[in-house]
Amino acid sequence: MRPAREKMFAAYFDRPGGPENLYMKEVVKPDPGEGEVLVRVFASALNKADLLQYKERLVRAFTEEALPHFSRWASPRLQPLVDSVYALQDIAKAHRAMEENRNIGKIIIEIPAFVKKGPRQ
């Protein structure tokens, strides 16, 4: 009978992306080969600067790679999903709907166009 291999917890990811894809998983403790080492981490942290840099990269990628597909000249198949449309005077209702997480898609607030009149006569 083969002895049971020692297990350990590891920060694990199985799809590309950022830190949102990391999770803890119990895995078989690896046996390092020649020229390899196994490092035990007692503590680790993300600081605010790390998170801000990550957020900046996400916003830049979204702006450069996703938003162009939603321009008025883009494919009509790529349209934002609109859940509901509220008049400006019903903004409190729209906010409640958002807080209750009832929407699937965007909540739109219609703002009346400002009409500039000429000088008073």
Backbone as XML, in Angstrom:
<?xml version="1.0"?>
<chain id="A" units="angstrom">
  <residue number="1" name="MET">
    <atom name="N" x="0.841" y="-1.191" z="0.000"/>
    <atom name="CA" x="0.000" y="0.000" z="0.000"/>
    <atom name="C" x="0.882" y="1.248" z="0.000"/>
  </residue>
  <residue number="2" name="ARG">
    <atom name="N" x="0.566" y="2.139" z="-0.864"/>
    <atom name="CA" x="1.335" y="3.368" z="-1.004"/>
    <atom name="C" x="0.958" y="4.358" z="0.092"/>
  </residue>
  <residue number="3" name="PRO">
    <atom name="N" x="1.941" y="5.028" z="0.733"/>
    <atom name="CA" x="1.596" y="5.997" z="1.793"/>
    <atom name="C" x="0.866" y="7.205" z="1.213"/>
  </residue>
  <residue number="4" name="ALA">
    <atom name="N" x="-0.043" y="7.746" z="2.015"/>
    <atom name="CA" x="-0.797" y="8.940" z="1.578"/>
    <atom name="C" x="0.164" y="10.109" z="1.462"/>
  </residue>
  <residue number="5" name="ARG">
    <atom name="N" x="0.004" y="10.877" z="0.393"/>
    <atom name="CA" x="0.872" y="12.048" z="0.205"/>
    <atom name="C" x="0.359" y="13.197" z="1.047"/>
  </residue>
  <residue number="6" name="GLU">
    <atom name="N" x="1.286" y="13.967" z="1.560"/>
    <atom name="CA" x="0.954" y="15.118" z="2.390"/>
    <atom name="C" x="0.223" y="16.161" z="1.549"/>
  </residue>
  <residue number="7" name="LYS">
    <atom name="N" x="-0.747" y="16.821" z="2.178"/>
    <atom name="CA" x="-1.522" y="17.846" z="1.472"/>
    <atom name="C" x="-1.205" y="19.216" z="2.070"/>
  </residue>
  <residue number="8" name="MET">
    <atom name="N" x="-1.555" y="20.233" z="1.320"/>
    <atom name="CA" x="-1.346" y="21.618" z="1.754"/>
    <atom name="C" x="-2.403" y="22.491" z="1.083"/>
  </residue>
  <residue number="9" name="PHE">
    <atom name="N" x="-2.571" y="23.710" z="1.607"/>
    <atom name="CA" x="-3.438" y="24.673" z="0.955"/>
    <atom name="C" x="-2.572" y="25.571" z="0.079"/>
  </residue>
  <residue number="10" name="ALA">
    <atom name="N" x="-3.100" y="25.910" z="-1.085"/>
    <atom name="CA" x="-2.368" y="26.758" z="-2.020"/>
    <atom name="C" x="-3.301" y="27.804" z="-2.598"/>
  </residue>
  <residue number="11" name="ALA">
    <atom name="N" x="-2.744" y="28.978" z="-2.846"/>
    <atom name="CA" x="-3.487" y="29.984" z="-3.617"/>
    <atom name="C" x="-3.513" y="29.448" z="-5.032"/>
  </residue>
  <residue number="12" name="TYR">
    <atom name="N" x="-4.682" y="29.328" z="-5.614"/>
    <atom name="CA" x="-4.850" y="28.602" z="-6.861"/>
    <atom name="C" x="-5.661" y="29.430" z="-7.838"/>
  </residue>
  <residue number="13" name="PHE">
    <atom name="N" x="-5.354" y="29.294" z="-9.100"/>
    <atom name="CA" x="-6.197" y="29.877" z="-10.148"/>
    <atom name="C" x="-6.204" y="28.923" z="-11.323"/>
  </residue>
  <residue number="14" name="ASP">
    <atom name="N" x="-7.331" y="28.850" z="-12.012"/>
    <atom name="CA" x="-7.447" y="27.925" z="-13.133"/>
    <atom name="C" x="-8.020" y="28.590" z="-14.385"/>
  </residue>
  <residue number="15" name="ARG">
    <atom name="N" x="-8.006" y="29.924" z="-14.390"/>
    <atom name="CA" x="-8.404" y="30.664" z="-15.586"/>
    <atom name="C" x="-7.653" y="31.991" z="-15.579"/>
  </residue>
  <residue number="16" name="PRO">
    <atom name="N" x="-7.424" y="32.564" z="-16.750"/>
    <atom name="CA" x="-6.671" y="33.816" z="-16.802"/>
    <atom name="C" x="-7.454" y="34.954" z="-16.174"/>
  </residue>
  <residue number="17" name="GLY">
    <atom name="N" x="-6.746" y="35.960" z="-15.754"/>
    <atom name="CA" x="-7.383" y="37.129" z="-15.180"/>
    <atom name="C" x="-6.583" y="37.662" z="-14.020"/>
  </residue>
  <residue number="18" name="GLY">
    <atom name="N" x="-7.250" y="38.430" z="-13.195"/>
    <atom name="CA" x="-6.596" y="39.079" z="-12.077"/>
    <atom name="C" x="-6.840" y="38.351" z="-10.769"/>
  </residue>
  <residue number="19" name="PRO">
    <atom name="N" x="-6.644" y="39.076" z="-9.677"/>
    <atom name="CA" x="-6.756" y="38.464" z="-8.354"/>
    <atom name="C" x="-8.159" y="37.943" z="-8.028"/>
  </residue>
  <residue number="20" name="GLU">
    <atom name="N" x="-9.168" y="38.387" z="-8.772"/>
    <atom name="CA" x="-10.523" y="37.871" z="-8.517"/>
    <atom name="C" x="-10.630" y="36.390" z="-8.848"/>
  </residue>
  <residue number="21" name="ASN">
    <atom name="N" x="-9.662" y="35.839" z="-9.576"/>
    <atom name="CA" x="-9.687" y="34.419" z="-9.934"/>
    <atom name="C" x="-8.892" y="33.547" z="-8.964"/>
  </residue>
  <residue number="22" name="LEU">
    <atom name="N" x="-8.261" y="34.137" z="-7.967"/>
    <atom name="CA" x="-7.515" y="33.363" z="-6.973"/>
    <atom name="C" x="-8.447" y="32.798" z="-5.915"/>
  </residue>
  <residue number="23" name="TYR">
    <atom name="N" x="-8.183" y="31.584" z="-5.501"/>
    <atom name="CA" x="-8.926" y="31.001" z="-4.384"/>
    <atom name="C" x="-8.036" y="29.978" z="-3.695"/>
  </residue>
  <residue number="24" name="MET">
    <atom name="N" x="-8.390" y="29.610" z="-2.484"/>
    <atom name="CA" x="-7.621" y="28.624" z="-1.722"/>
    <atom name="C" x="-8.116" y="27.237" z="-2.083"/>
  </residue>
  <residue number="25" name="LYS">
    <atom name="N" x="-7.162" y="26.317" z="-2.257"/>
    <atom name="CA" x="-7.509" y="24.954" z="-2.645"/>
    <atom name="C" x="-6.541" y="23.993" z="-1.959"/>
  </residue>
  <residue number="26" name="GLU">
    <atom name="N" x="-7.077" y="22.891" z="-1.481"/>
    <atom name="CA" x="-6.214" y="21.862" z="-0.907"/>
    <atom name="C" x="-5.647" y="21.031" z="-2.048"/>
  </residue>
  <residue number="27" name="VAL">
    <atom name="N" x="-4.324" y="20.914" z="-2.072"/>
    <atom name="CA" x="-3.640" y="20.178" z="-3.135"/>
    <atom name="C" x="-2.613" y="19.230" z="-2.515"/>
  </residue>
  <residue number="28" name="VAL">
    <atom name="N" x="-2.183" y="18.265" z="-3.299"/>
    <atom name="CA" x="-1.105" y="17.380" z="-2.857"/>
    <atom name="C" x="0.178" y="18.201" z="-2.836"/>
  </residue>
  <residue number="29" name="LYS">
    <atom name="N" x="0.902" y="18.122" z="-1.722"/>
    <atom name="CA" x="2.152" y="18.870" z="-1.590"/>
    <atom name="C" x="3.145" y="18.361" z="-2.626"/>
  </residue>
  <residue number="30" name="PRO">
    <atom name="N" x="3.643" y="19.258" z="-3.475"/>
    <atom name="CA" x="4.556" y="18.811" z="-4.531"/>
    <atom name="C" x="5.938" y="18.465" z="-3.988"/>
  </residue>
  <residue number="31" name="ASP">
    <atom name="N" x="6.605" y="17.577" z="-4.680"/>
    <atom name="CA" x="7.994" y="17.242" z="-4.373"/>
    <atom name="C" x="8.856" y="17.985" z="-5.382"/>
  </residue>
  <residue number="32" name="PRO">
    <atom name="N" x="9.602" y="19.020" z="-4.932"/>
    <atom name="CA" x="10.412" y="19.780" z="-5.882"/>
    <atom name="C" x="11.459" y="18.889" z="-6.549"/>
  </residue>
  <residue number="33" name="GLY">
    <atom name="N" x="11.641" y="19.114" z="-7.832"/>
    <atom name="CA" x="12.662" y="18.391" z="-8.587"/>
    <atom name="C" x="13.989" y="19.115" z="-8.515"/>
  </residue>
  <residue number="34" name="GLU">
    <atom name="N" x="14.937" y="18.639" z="-9.286"/>
    <atom name="CA" x="16.256" y="19.253" z="-9.305"/>
    <atom name="C" x="16.154" y="20.686" z="-9.809"/>
  </residue>
  <residue number="35" name="GLY">
    <atom name="N" x="16.765" y="21.612" z="-9.086"/>
    <atom name="CA" x="16.737" y="23.022" z="-9.460"/>
    <atom name="C" x="15.451" y="23.725" z="-9.094"/>
  </residue>
  <residue number="36" name="GLU">
    <atom name="N" x="14.552" y="23.060" z="-8.360"/>
    <atom name="CA" x="13.285" y="23.653" z="-7.942"/>
    <atom name="C" x="13.248" y="23.778" z="-6.428"/>
  </residue>
  <residue number="37" name="VAL">
    <atom name="N" x="12.425" y="24.672" z="-5.931"/>
    <atom name="CA" x="12.227" y="24.837" z="-4.494"/>
    <atom name="C" x="10.738" y="24.947" z="-4.207"/>
  </residue>
  <residue number="38" name="LEU">
    <atom name="N" x="10.349" y="24.579" z="-3.001"/>
    <atom name="CA" x="8.981" y="24.766" z="-2.530"/>
    <atom name="C" x="9.050" y="25.849" z="-1.461"/>
  </residue>
  <residue number="39" name="VAL">
    <atom name="N" x="8.339" y="26.933" z="-1.649"/>
    <atom name="CA" x="8.399" y="28.069" z="-0.738"/>
    <atom name="C" x="7.162" y="28.063" z="0.147"/>
  </residue>
  <residue number="40" name="ARG">
    <atom name="N" x="7.360" y="28.143" z="1.443"/>
    <atom name="CA" x="6.247" y="28.252" z="2.384"/>
    <atom name="C" x="6.047" y="29.729" z="2.696"/>
  </residue>
  <residue number="41" name="VAL">
    <atom name="N" x="4.838" y="30.223" z="2.449"/>
    <atom name="CA" x="4.518" y="31.625" z="2.700"/>
    <atom name="C" x="3.719" y="31.692" z="3.988"/>
  </residue>
  <residue number="42" name="PHE">
    <atom name="N" x="4.216" y="32.456" z="4.937"/>
    <atom name="CA" x="3.519" y="32.601" z="6.208"/>
    <atom name="C" x="2.524" y="33.751" z="6.189"/>
  </residue>
  <residue number="43" name="ALA">
    <atom name="N" x="2.795" y="34.757" z="5.396"/>
    <atom name="CA" x="1.896" y="35.902" z="5.314"/>
    <atom name="C" x="2.098" y="36.601" z="3.982"/>
  </residue>
  <residue number="44" name="SER">
    <atom name="N" x="1.035" y="37.204" z="3.512"/>
    <atom name="CA" x="1.087" y="37.954" z="2.269"/>
    <atom name="C" x="0.006" y="39.015" z="2.327"/>
  </residue>
  <residue number="45" name="ALA">
    <atom name="N" x="0.152" y="40.044" z="1.529"/>
    <atom name="CA" x="-0.855" y="41.106" z="1.549"/>
    <atom name="C" x="-0.894" y="41.811" z="0.214"/>
  </residue>
  <residue number="46" name="LEU">
    <atom name="N" x="-2.045" y="42.377" z="-0.074"/>
    <atom name="CA" x="-2.203" y="43.309" z="-1.174"/>
    <atom name="C" x="-2.397" y="44.670" z="-0.545"/>
  </residue>
  <residue number="47" name="ASN">
    <atom name="N" x="-1.696" y="45.655" z="-1.061"/>
    <atom name="CA" x="-1.924" y="46.985" z="-0.518"/>
    <atom name="C" x="-2.790" y="47.793" z="-1.477"/>
  </residue>
  <residue number="48" name="LYS">
    <atom name="N" x="-3.192" y="48.946" z="-1.042"/>
    <atom name="CA" x="-4.115" y="49.762" z="-1.833"/>
    <atom name="C" x="-3.518" y="50.122" z="-3.193"/>
  </residue>
  <residue number="49" name="ALA">
    <atom name="N" x="-2.204" y="50.370" z="-3.246"/>
    <atom name="CA" x="-1.569" y="50.711" z="-4.522"/>
    <atom name="C" x="-1.695" y="49.560" z="-5.516"/>
  </residue>
  <residue number="50" name="ASP">
    <atom name="N" x="-1.540" y="48.321" z="-5.043"/>
    <atom name="CA" x="-1.703" y="47.158" z="-5.927"/>
    <atom name="C" x="-3.109" y="47.135" z="-6.518"/>
  </residue>
  <residue number="51" name="LEU">
    <atom name="N" x="-4.105" y="47.344" z="-5.668"/>
    <atom name="CA" x="-5.488" y="47.303" z="-6.123"/>
    <atom name="C" x="-5.809" y="48.454" z="-7.075"/>
  </residue>
  <residue number="52" name="LEU">
    <atom name="N" x="-5.262" y="49.632" z="-6.794"/>
    <atom name="CA" x="-5.502" y="50.775" z="-7.681"/>
    <atom name="C" x="-4.864" y="50.550" z="-9.047"/>
  </residue>
  <residue number="53" name="GLN">
    <atom name="N" x="-3.662" y="49.974" z="-9.074"/>
    <atom name="CA" x="-3.014" y="49.685" z="-10.355"/>
    <atom name="C" x="-3.818" y="48.661" z="-11.136"/>
  </residue>
  <residue number="54" name="TYR">
    <atom name="N" x="-4.323" y="47.648" z="-10.445"/>
    <atom name="CA" x="-5.132" y="46.626" z="-11.108"/>
    <atom name="C" x="-6.411" y="47.245" z="-11.676"/>
  </residue>
  <residue number="55" name="LYS">
    <atom name="N" x="-7.068" y="48.087" z="-10.868"/>
    <atom name="CA" x="-8.301" y="48.746" z="-11.323"/>
    <atom name="C" x="-8.003" y="49.633" z="-12.538"/>
  </residue>
  <residue number="56" name="GLU">
    <atom name="N" x="-6.873" y="50.344" z="-12.508"/>
    <atom name="CA" x="-6.509" y="51.198" z="-13.639"/>
    <atom name="C" x="-6.325" y="50.368" z="-14.907"/>
  </residue>
  <residue number="57" name="ARG">
    <atom name="N" x="-5.690" y="49.203" z="-14.799"/>
    <atom name="CA" x="-5.511" y="48.332" z="-15.967"/>
    <atom name="C" x="-6.858" y="47.833" z="-16.489"/>
  </residue>
  <residue number="58" name="LEU">
    <atom name="N" x="-7.784" y="47.498" z="-15.581"/>
    <atom name="CA" x="-9.109" y="47.046" z="-16.006"/>
    <atom name="C" x="-9.858" y="48.143" z="-16.757"/>
  </residue>
  <residue number="59" name="VAL">
    <atom name="N" x="-9.830" y="49.349" z="-16.206"/>
    <atom name="CA" x="-10.539" y="50.465" z="-16.837"/>
    <atom name="C" x="-9.935" y="50.759" z="-18.208"/>
  </residue>
  <residue number="60" name="ARG">
    <atom name="N" x="-8.600" y="50.757" z="-18.301"/>
    <atom name="CA" x="-7.952" y="51.017" z="-19.588"/>
    <atom name="C" x="-8.312" y="49.938" z="-20.611"/>
  </residue>
  <residue number="61" name="ALA">
    <atom name="N" x="-8.269" y="48.674" z="-20.188"/>
    <atom name="CA" x="-8.609" y="47.576" z="-21.110"/>
    <atom name="C" x="-10.063" y="47.688" z="-21.564"/>
  </residue>
  <residue number="62" name="PHE">
    <atom name="N" x="-10.965" y="47.988" z="-20.638"/>
    <atom name="CA" x="-12.374" y="48.129" z="-20.990"/>
    <atom name="C" x="-12.573" y="49.282" z="-21.972"/>
  </residue>
  <residue number="63" name="THR">
    <atom name="N" x="-11.934" y="50.409" z="-21.681"/>
    <atom name="CA" x="-12.073" y="51.596" z="-22.529"/>
    <atom name="C" x="-11.530" y="51.351" z="-23.934"/>
  </residue>
  <residue number="64" name="GLU">
    <atom name="N" x="-10.381" y="50.687" z="-24.009"/>
    <atom name="CA" x="-9.734" y="50.494" z="-25.307"/>
    <atom name="C" x="-10.283" y="49.294" z="-26.081"/>
  </residue>
  <residue number="65" name="GLU">
    <atom name="N" x="-10.693" y="48.239" z="-25.376"/>
    <atom name="CA" x="-11.053" y="47.009" z="-26.059"/>
    <atom name="C" x="-12.556" y="46.729" z="-26.122"/>
  </residue>
  <residue number="66" name="ALA">
    <atom name="N" x="-13.313" y="47.157" z="-25.138"/>
    <atom name="CA" x="-14.749" y="46.837" z="-25.118"/>
    <atom name="C" x="-15.619" y="47.989" z="-25.614"/>
  </residue>
  <residue number="67" name="LEU">
    <atom name="N" x="-15.377" y="49.187" z="-25.112"/>
    <atom name="CA" x="-16.246" y="50.315" z="-25.470"/>
    <atom name="C" x="-16.360" y="50.573" z="-26.973"/>
  </residue>
  <residue number="68" name="PRO">
    <atom name="N" x="-15.288" y="50.426" z="-27.743"/>
    <atom name="CA" x="-15.452" y="50.666" z="-29.189"/>
    <atom name="C" x="-16.517" y="49.776" z="-29.837"/>
  </residue>
  <residue number="69" name="HIS">
    <atom name="N" x="-16.781" y="48.612" z="-29.278"/>
    <atom name="CA" x="-17.799" y="47.720" z="-29.840"/>
    <atom name="C" x="-19.222" y="48.223" z="-29.587"/>
  </residue>
  <residue number="70" name="PHE">
    <atom name="N" x="-19.377" y="49.212" z="-28.700"/>
    <atom name="CA" x="-20.692" y="49.738" z="-28.365"/>
    <atom name="C" x="-20.928" y="51.125" z="-28.946"/>
  </residue>
  <residue number="71" name="SER">
    <atom name="N" x="-20.062" y="51.571" z="-29.845"/>
    <atom name="CA" x="-20.260" y="52.881" z="-30.455"/>
    <atom name="C" x="-21.420" y="52.796" z="-31.441"/>
  </residue>
  <residue number="72" name="ARG">
    <atom name="N" x="-21.866" y="53.928" z="-31.910"/>
    <atom name="CA" x="-23.021" y="53.900" z="-32.814"/>
    <atom name="C" x="-22.690" y="53.283" z="-34.160"/>
  </residue>
  <residue number="73" name="TRP">
    <atom name="N" x="-21.404" y="53.098" z="-34.469"/>
    <atom name="CA" x="-21.027" y="52.475" z="-35.735"/>
    <atom name="C" x="-20.701" y="50.992" z="-35.560"/>
  </residue>
  <residue number="74" name="ALA">
    <atom name="N" x="-20.810" y="50.498" z="-34.359"/>
    <atom name="CA" x="-20.462" y="49.094" z="-34.088"/>
    <atom name="C" x="-21.598" y="48.163" z="-34.515"/>
  </residue>
  <residue number="75" name="SER">
    <atom name="N" x="-21.341" y="46.892" z="-34.363"/>
    <atom name="CA" x="-22.314" y="45.868" z="-34.719"/>
    <atom name="C" x="-23.598" y="46.033" z="-33.911"/>
  </residue>
  <residue number="76" name="PRO">
    <atom name="N" x="-24.763" y="45.925" z="-34.549"/>
    <atom name="CA" x="-26.021" y="46.036" z="-33.803"/>
    <atom name="C" x="-26.237" y="44.857" z="-32.853"/>
  </residue>
  <residue number="77" name="ARG">
    <atom name="N" x="-25.435" y="43.802" z="-32.990"/>
    <atom name="CA" x="-25.570" y="42.657" z="-32.091"/>
    <atom name="C" x="-24.977" y="42.944" z="-30.717"/>
  </residue>
  <residue number="78" name="LEU">
    <atom name="N" x="-24.112" y="43.951" z="-30.622"/>
    <atom name="CA" x="-23.499" y="44.309" z="-29.346"/>
    <atom name="C" x="-24.162" y="45.559" z="-28.797"/>
  </residue>
  <residue number="79" name="GLN">
    <atom name="N" x="-25.238" y="45.371" z="-28.095"/>
    <atom name="CA" x="-25.973" y="46.487" z="-27.515"/>
    <atom name="C" x="-26.076" y="46.261" z="-26.014"/>
  </residue>
  <residue number="80" name="PRO">
    <atom name="N" x="-25.997" y="47.322" z="-25.224"/>
    <atom name="CA" x="-26.156" y="47.142" z="-23.777"/>
    <atom name="C" x="-27.571" y="46.648" z="-23.451"/>
  </residue>
  <residue number="81" name="LEU">
    <atom name="N" x="-27.678" y="45.836" z="-22.436"/>
    <atom name="CA" x="-28.970" y="45.329" z="-21.993"/>
    <atom name="C" x="-29.596" y="46.360" z="-21.062"/>
  </residue>
  <residue number="82" name="VAL">
    <atom name="N" x="-30.756" y="46.872" z="-21.438"/>
    <atom name="CA" x="-31.457" y="47.879" z="-20.630"/>
    <atom name="C" x="-32.549" y="47.185" z="-19.847"/>
  </residue>
  <residue number="83" name="ASP">
    <atom name="N" x="-32.477" y="47.293" z="-18.521"/>
    <atom name="CA" x="-33.484" y="46.691" z="-17.655"/>
    <atom name="C" x="-34.711" y="47.581" z="-17.551"/>
  </residue>
  <residue number="84" name="SER">
    <atom name="N" x="-34.478" y="48.870" z="-17.282"/>
    <atom name="CA" x="-35.612" y="49.776" z="-17.080"/>
    <atom name="C" x="-35.189" y="51.208" z="-17.346"/>
  </residue>
  <residue number="85" name="VAL">
    <atom name="N" x="-36.195" y="52.042" z="-17.638"/>
    <atom name="CA" x="-35.971" y="53.459" z="-17.911"/>
    <atom name="C" x="-36.866" y="54.255" z="-16.969"/>
  </residue>
  <residue number="86" name="TYR">
    <atom name="N" x="-36.272" y="55.212" z="-16.261"/>
    <atom name="CA" x="-37.019" y="56.049" z="-15.312"/>
    <atom name="C" x="-36.907" y="57.504" z="-15.723"/>
  </residue>
  <residue number="87" name="ALA">
    <atom name="N" x="-37.968" y="58.249" z="-15.495"/>
    <atom name="CA" x="-37.924" y="59.701" z="-15.678"/>
    <atom name="C" x="-37.114" y="60.290" z="-14.525"/>
  </residue>
  <residue number="88" name="LEU">
    <atom name="N" x="-36.533" y="61.449" z="-14.735"/>
    <atom name="CA" x="-35.700" y="62.079" z="-13.717"/>
    <atom name="C" x="-36.444" y="62.242" z="-12.389"/>
  </residue>
  <residue number="89" name="GLN">
    <atom name="N" x="-37.735" y="62.574" z="-12.443"/>
    <atom name="CA" x="-38.485" y="62.757" z="-11.192"/>
    <atom name="C" x="-38.678" y="61.438" z="-10.433"/>
  </residue>
  <residue number="90" name="ASP">
    <atom name="N" x="-38.435" y="60.292" z="-11.080"/>
    <atom name="CA" x="-38.555" y="58.989" z="-10.421"/>
    <atom name="C" x="-37.191" y="58.391" z="-10.044"/>
  </residue>
  <residue number="91" name="ILE">
    <atom name="N" x="-36.208" y="59.251" z="-9.884"/>
    <atom name="CA" x="-34.856" y="58.759" z="-9.623"/>
    <atom name="C" x="-34.768" y="57.993" z="-8.301"/>
  </residue>
  <residue number="92" name="ALA">
    <atom name="N" x="-35.578" y="58.354" z="-7.315"/>
    <atom name="CA" x="-35.581" y="57.615" z="-6.042"/>
    <atom name="C" x="-36.022" y="56.164" z="-6.265"/>
  </residue>
  <residue number="93" name="LYS">
    <atom name="N" x="-37.035" y="55.966" z="-7.114"/>
    <atom name="CA" x="-37.481" y="54.595" z="-7.437"/>
    <atom name="C" x="-36.363" y="53.818" z="-8.130"/>
  </residue>
  <residue number="94" name="ALA">
    <atom name="N" x="-35.679" y="54.480" z="-9.055"/>
    <atom name="CA" x="-34.581" y="53.824" z="-9.773"/>
    <atom name="C" x="-33.472" y="53.431" z="-8.804"/>
  </residue>
  <residue number="95" name="HIS">
    <atom name="N" x="-33.178" y="54.311" z="-7.875"/>
    <atom name="CA" x="-32.121" y="54.017" z="-6.903"/>
    <atom name="C" x="-32.519" y="52.853" z="-6.007"/>
  </residue>
  <residue number="96" name="ARG">
    <atom name="N" x="-33.782" y="52.808" z="-5.591"/>
    <atom name="CA" x="-34.254" y="51.663" z="-4.782"/>
    <atom name="C" x="-34.114" y="50.360" z="-5.558"/>
  </residue>
  <residue number="97" name="ALA">
    <atom name="N" x="-34.496" y="50.383" z="-6.835"/>
    <atom name="CA" x="-34.378" y="49.176" z="-7.661"/>
    <atom name="C" x="-32.922" y="48.723" z="-7.738"/>
  </residue>
  <residue number="98" name="MET">
    <atom name="N" x="-32.010" y="49.673" z="-7.884"/>
    <atom name="CA" x="-30.589" y="49.339" z="-7.946"/>
    <atom name="C" x="-30.111" y="48.775" z="-6.607"/>
  </residue>
  <residue number="99" name="GLU">
    <atom name="N" x="-30.498" y="49.417" z="-5.493"/>
    <atom name="CA" x="-30.081" y="48.947" z="-4.173"/>
    <atom name="C" x="-30.614" y="47.544" z="-3.873"/>
  </residue>
  <residue number="100" name="GLU">
    <atom name="N" x="-31.804" y="47.235" z="-4.363"/>
    <atom name="CA" x="-32.400" y="45.916" z="-4.136"/>
    <atom name="C" x="-31.865" y="44.860" z="-5.096"/>
  </residue>
  <residue number="101" name="ASN">
    <atom name="N" x="-31.000" y="45.296" z="-6.003"/>
    <atom name="CA" x="-30.360" y="44.384" z="-6.957"/>
    <atom name="C" x="-31.396" y="43.609" z="-7.771"/>
  </residue>
  <residue number="102" name="ARG">
    <atom name="N" x="-32.470" y="44.285" z="-8.146"/>
    <atom name="CA" x="-33.540" y="43.653" z="-8.919"/>
    <atom name="C" x="-33.303" y="43.716" z="-10.413"/>
  </residue>
  <residue number="103" name="ASN">
    <atom name="N" x="-32.365" y="44.542" z="-10.823"/>
    <atom name="CA" x="-32.186" y="44.753" z="-12.259"/>
    <atom name="C" x="-31.272" y="43.702" z="-12.883"/>
  </residue>
  <residue number="104" name="ILE">
    <atom name="N" x="-31.571" y="43.403" z="-14.133"/>
    <atom name="CA" x="-30.681" y="42.610" z="-14.972"/>
    <atom name="C" x="-30.431" y="43.492" z="-16.181"/>
  </residue>
  <residue number="105" name="GLY">
    <atom name="N" x="-29.351" y="44.205" z="-16.174"/>
    <atom name="CA" x="-29.054" y="45.174" z="-17.207"/>
    <atom name="C" x="-29.000" y="46.567" z="-16.617"/>
  </residue>
  <residue number="106" name="LYS">
    <atom name="N" x="-28.897" y="47.531" z="-17.481"/>
    <atom name="CA" x="-28.720" y="48.926" z="-17.077"/>
    <atom name="C" x="-30.032" y="49.576" z="-16.677"/>
  </residue>
  <residue number="107" name="ILE">
    <atom name="N" x="-29.941" y="50.446" z="-15.682"/>
    <atom name="CA" x="-31.066" y="51.290" z="-15.274"/>
    <atom name="C" x="-30.783" y="52.668" z="-15.871"/>
  </residue>
  <residue number="108" name="ILE">
    <atom name="N" x="-31.680" y="53.138" z="-16.689"/>
    <atom name="CA" x="-31.489" y="54.405" z="-17.403"/>
    <atom name="C" x="-32.355" y="55.484" z="-16.770"/>
  </residue>
  <residue number="109" name="ILE">
    <atom name="N" x="-31.761" y="56.664" z="-16.571"/>
    <atom name="CA" x="-32.500" y="57.835" z="-16.094"/>
    <atom name="C" x="-32.595" y="58.801" z="-17.268"/>
  </residue>
  <residue number="110" name="GLU">
    <atom name="N" x="-33.820" y="59.123" z="-17.671"/>
    <atom name="CA" x="-34.014" y="60.080" z="-18.761"/>
    <atom name="C" x="-33.937" y="61.484" z="-18.202"/>
  </residue>
  <residue number="111" name="ILE">
    <atom name="N" x="-33.029" y="62.268" z="-18.738"/>
    <atom name="CA" x="-32.849" y="63.652" z="-18.309"/>
    <atom name="C" x="-33.327" y="64.538" z="-19.450"/>
  </residue>
  <residue number="112" name="PRO">
    <atom name="N" x="-34.287" y="65.403" z="-19.164"/>
    <atom name="CA" x="-34.801" y="66.277" z="-20.236"/>
    <atom name="C" x="-33.686" y="67.130" z="-20.828"/>
  </residue>
  <residue number="113" name="ALA">
    <atom name="N" x="-33.736" y="67.334" z="-22.116"/>
    <atom name="CA" x="-32.740" y="68.163" z="-22.792"/>
    <atom name="C" x="-32.873" y="69.600" z="-22.336"/>
  </residue>
  <residue number="114" name="PHE">
    <atom name="N" x="-31.746" y="70.243" z="-22.120"/>
    <atom name="CA" x="-31.740" y="71.646" z="-21.752"/>
    <atom name="C" x="-31.827" y="72.470" z="-23.023"/>
  </residue>
  <residue number="115" name="VAL">
    <atom name="N" x="-32.830" y="73.291" z="-23.121"/>
    <atom name="CA" x="-33.006" y="74.124" z="-24.314"/>
    <atom name="C" x="-32.586" y="75.534" z="-23.948"/>
  </residue>
  <residue number="116" name="LYS">
    <atom name="N" x="-31.532" y="75.979" z="-24.593"/>
    <atom name="CA" x="-31.039" y="77.334" z="-24.329"/>
    <atom name="C" x="-31.836" y="78.311" z="-25.198"/>
  </residue>
  <residue number="117" name="LYS">
    <atom name="N" x="-32.403" y="79.281" z="-24.536"/>
    <atom name="CA" x="-33.161" y="80.285" z="-25.266"/>
    <atom name="C" x="-32.239" y="81.485" z="-25.541"/>
  </residue>
  <residue number="118" name="GLY">
    <atom name="N" x="-32.619" y="82.229" z="-26.511"/>
    <atom name="CA" x="-31.853" y="83.422" z="-26.869"/>
    <atom name="C" x="-31.947" y="84.481" z="-25.772"/>
  </residue>
  <residue number="119" name="PRO">
    <atom name="N" x="-31.285" y="85.604" z="-26.007"/>
    <atom name="CA" x="-31.324" y="86.676" z="-24.991"/>
    <atom name="C" x="-32.758" y="87.181" z="-24.806"/>
  </residue>
  <residue number="120" name="ARG">
    <atom name="N" x="-33.030" y="87.581" z="-23.578"/>
    <atom name="CA" x="-34.373" y="88.105" z="-23.270"/>
    <atom name="C" x="-34.628" y="89.390" z="-24.022"/>
  </residue>
  <residue number="121" name="GLN">
    <atom name="N" x="-35.776" y="89.528" z="-24.532"/>
    <atom name="CA" x="-36.122" y="90.717" z="-25.319"/>
    <atom name="C" x="-36.853" y="91.692" z="-24.458"/>
  </residue>
</chain>
